[in-house]
Amino acid sequence: MLVRRFTCAVVADLGVANRVIIAAKAARPMPLVYPSVGTAARLRPLTDVFSVKAGIPTALTACAVFLTPASVPAGLLAPDAPLSLVAYGSHRQRRVTHSSFAAEVYASLEGARAATEVAAVHALLATGEEFSLPPLDVYTDNLSVYNTLDADGVVQPKEVGAAVQELHELYYGGALATVTWLRARGQLADILTKHNRMSALADGIRTDRFNVRLGDADYLSKSSPVGSSSVAPSS
């Protein structure tokens, strides 16, 4: 009798779980099972920020982390570049920021951390070694953040300077294999911070392709000094 009740309880729980999964699939056209992230791949976090405005002390941050085969060159993504979404989200930043630059710096750092966490979890599950990580190719539509990564000088206030310094260490240490600035229309995470706009992200998820054509004047790319990634020529 006890075994029968236990079996019925397990079946009931599985039924509830299946209904939740089915509802989640129906509510959002995104896969719930993602391809494995291995070292023979590249992770590409794209981050976006909804600008700081009067009356809103914290900026809205969004991040979408994509997986591409290692065969896809770093830097500029071609329209037919294959992409698989492995993580995404948006939230209000914990820190109060007084400039878009500060908010973008925090967003870029959060995006790099999110991609690293995704890679570490997959590496631990696949190999038992959480430090065997694929290259990270970071994308931002803020030119100041892009230029700051290899610029000299002290950034104020101190909190923002500390975040910039951490990005410097990730970049010069090779954790960020490449950094790419692109115009806003190539920023797939844009829809996660803004409403009522055409979504390049939804199109990319539906087709598993980047699907945005950028010209030579629409992007800049650079590699970590210790990285071995090849970057498409930048303007």
N, C-alpha and C positions, 0 to 999 in steps of 0.2 A: 504493500500500500504506500509506504514511504517513497519507494523508488518511483512508483507511478506518479505520485504527486510532484516529485522533483522533476521528472521528465516533462510533465505538463507545464510546470513553471518555466522550464528552460525554453520549451516551444513557444510559450506565450511571450517571453522576453525577446526571442528571435523575431517573432511576428511584429512586435512593437518596433524593434530596431529596423526591420525591413521597411515598415511604413514610414519611419523617419527618413531613411535613405531615399526612398522613392519620392517623398515630398521635397527633399533637398534637391534632387536631380530635376524635378519638374519646376522648381522655383528659380533655379539658376543654371543656365546651359553651360556648366563647366564640369569636367570629369572629376570624380571623387577618388580615382586611383591614378596616380601619376607614374611616369616612367622612372626607372631607377637613375639616380644621379651618380655617375661613376667618374673616374679620373679621365676617361676618354670622352669628355664633354666639356662644355663651358657654361657657366652660370652668368646671367646678365640681369642684374637688378636695375630697373628704371624707377626713379623716384620723382614725385611732383609735390608741390606745395601750393595751397590756396593762400594768396597773399594776406599778410597781416593788415587788418583794417580797423578803423576807429570803432570802439565798442566791443571788439573781439580780441582779447589779450593773447590768445594762443592760436597758432596757425594750424590748418588742417593738412596733415601729411598723408601721402599715399605711396605705396610701393608695390610693384609687380615684379616678381622674379621669374625669369624664363630660363629654360634649358635649351641649349642648341648642341648639335654634334660638334666634335672637335674640328671637323673639316670646314666648318663655317668660320671665315676669317674674323679676327677681332676688329673692333672699330665699327665702321659704317656697316649697317645691315642692308643687304640687297632686298628688294621687295619680295623675292621668292625664298628668302632665308627661312628655313624651318624653325619654328618656335614651339615649345611646350610650356604652358604655365604651370609652375610648381608651387607658387605661394603668392598671395596678394592680400592687401588689407589697407585700411585707412583709419586714422584716429587723430584726435587733437594732441598736439605736442604738450608735454608736461611743462616745458619751460615757457615763460613769457618772453616773446621776442619783439624787438622794436624795429626790425628791418627784414625785408625779404631775403637778403643775403644770409642773415643768421638762421632764419627758418630753413633755407635751402641747405645750409651746411649740416644742420641737425638731421635733415631728411636724408641726405647722402650717406651720412654715417649710419643711420638706422637701416638704410637699404643694404649697405655692405654687411652689417651685422646679421640682418635677416637672411641674406644669401649664404653667409658662412654657417649659420645655424642649420639651415636646410641641408647644406652639403655635409656637415658634420654628422647629422642624424643618419643620412643615407649611407655615409661611409661606415659608420659604426654598425649599422644593420647588415651591410653587405660584406664587410671585411673584418669587423671587430676593431678597426683602427680608425679613430675619429679624425686623425690629422692628415689622412690621405685625401686631400681636397682638390677639386678641379679649379682651373683659373677663374677669376672673377673679372668680368668686363662691366664697368660701371657706366651708366648713362645719366646725364643731367641736361636740362634745358636752360640752366643758369650759367652764363659765360663767366661770371665772377668766381663761382665755385671752381670751375674748370681751370681758370688762370691761377687761382690761389694755391693749387696743389704743388706747384713747383716755383712759387714766388718766395722771396725773402721778406723779412720784416715781421713785426709783431701785430697780431690782430686783436683789436679790442671790441667789446669788453673781454675780461679774462675767460668767462665761460665759453664764449664763441671761439676765442683763441685756443682753448684746450681741445675743443672739438676739431678745429682745423689741424692742430698738431697731431691728433690721433689719425686723421685722414692722411697727413704727411707720412706718418710711420707705416701705415698700411700700404701706401703707394710706393715709398722708397724701399720698403721691406719685401715687395713683390706680392703681397696678399691681393692687392688690386693690380691685376696684370695690365689692364688698360683703362683709360678714362676717356669718355667721348662726350663732347657737347653736341647736341643736335637741336634744331629748331622745334618749337612746341608741337608742330603737326606730326612730328615723329615720336613724340612722348606718349607712349601707349598708356601710361598710368594717369594721364590727364583727366580721364573721365571719372576717376575715383575721387577727385576733389571738386569737380564741377558738375552741375546739372544741366539738362536740356542741351546737350551737345552731341554731335555725331560721334560714335564711339569706334575709334580705330582698334581699341582693345577687344571689343566684341567681335569685330571682323577678324582680328588675328586669332582669337580663340576658335572661331568657327572654321577657319581654313588652315590653322596651324602654320601660318606664314606671317611675315612682318607686314607685307602689303602696303608699305609707304615708300614712295620714291623720293629720295633726297638728292639734291644736286651738290656740286663741289662746294658751293657757298653755304650749304645748310648744315655743315658739321665740321668738327675738328677732333682729332684723336691723337693720343700720345700713350706710349708704353712706359711701364715702370722701368727704371734704370737697371734693375736686376732681373727683369722678366725676359722671356724668350719668345713672347707672342709677336706674331707679325701683324702690323696694323695697316689698314688700307691707307693710301696717301691722303693727307688732309690738305685743305686749301690754305 
